């Protein structure tokens, strides 16, 4: 059971689609390096885990994007947090659509 789920959309301020993809790929690699259940979708990446780890990931996404060469970044985050009962898992939300 996870107490938190986050959806993260990172929009680096760069000059080309190729640069957007390159920077976002580095951010996704950073997110995946934590070994948590992660789903990459066209507009955002969703991760589930404990609150503190996910907040660390959210913070790090901006730092990774800038380190990758983006002079700036806008990040949109959705957070589901239920410390007592846990949140619905990614699989519970989308498995019926993956068949």
N, C-alpha and C positions, 0 to 999 in steps of 0.2 A: 504494500500500500504506500502510495506517495502522497505527501501532504500538499504538494505544489506542482502546477503545470504552467509553463510559460510559452508564449508564442512571440518570437522575436523577428522583426523585419528591420534589416539594416540597409540604409540607403546612402552609400558613400557619395560624396561630392567630387565626382571625377568627370572627365571630358568625353568618355566614349562608353558604349555598351560593353566593349571588350574589357575595359578597365573596371566597370561595375562588376562584371562576372568574376574577374580575377580577384578583386578585393573580397567580394562576398564568398568566393570559394575558400579564401583563407579564414574568414570568420567561421564558416561552417566547419572547416577542419578543426579549428579551436574548440568549437562547441562539442564536436564528436570526440575530441581527445579526453573528455571527462568520462566516457564510457557509459553514459546514461542512455535510456531509450529516447531516440531522436527521430523525428520524421521531417524530412525536407520537402517542402511544397513550393509551388511557383512564387508565392508572395511572402512566405514566412517559414521559419523553422520552429517546430514545437519540440519541447524537451520536458520530461517529467523527472522529478527527484525531490530532494529535500530543499526547503526554502533557502537556507544559507548558501548552499552550493549554486542554486539557480540564480541567486542575486549576484554571486561572484561572476557567473557566466555573463549575465546581463551587463555588468560593469566592464568586463573584459572585452566584450564585442566592440565597443568604441575604440578601446586602446589598440586592439588588433587591426581594425580598419585603418586607423591613422598610421600605425607602424607599417602597414602594407602600402602606404603611399597616398591615401586619401587625405586631402588637406582639411576635410571636415566630414562629419557623418550625422545623419538623422536616424534615430532608432525609435521604432514603435514597439511597445511591449504590452502584451496582455498577460495578466497574472490571475490564475485561479488558485486560491489558498484555502484549505480546510484542515487545520491542524488536528482536529479531533477525529474526524471521520475519513479523511483523505479525499482526494478529488477523483472524478471519473478518469480512467486511463485513456490514453490515446486510442488504444485498441477498442475499448468500449464505445468510443465515439465514432470510429470510422470503419471498423472491421466489416460491417455489412456492405460497405461500398467497395471493398477491395476484392470481391469475389469475381 
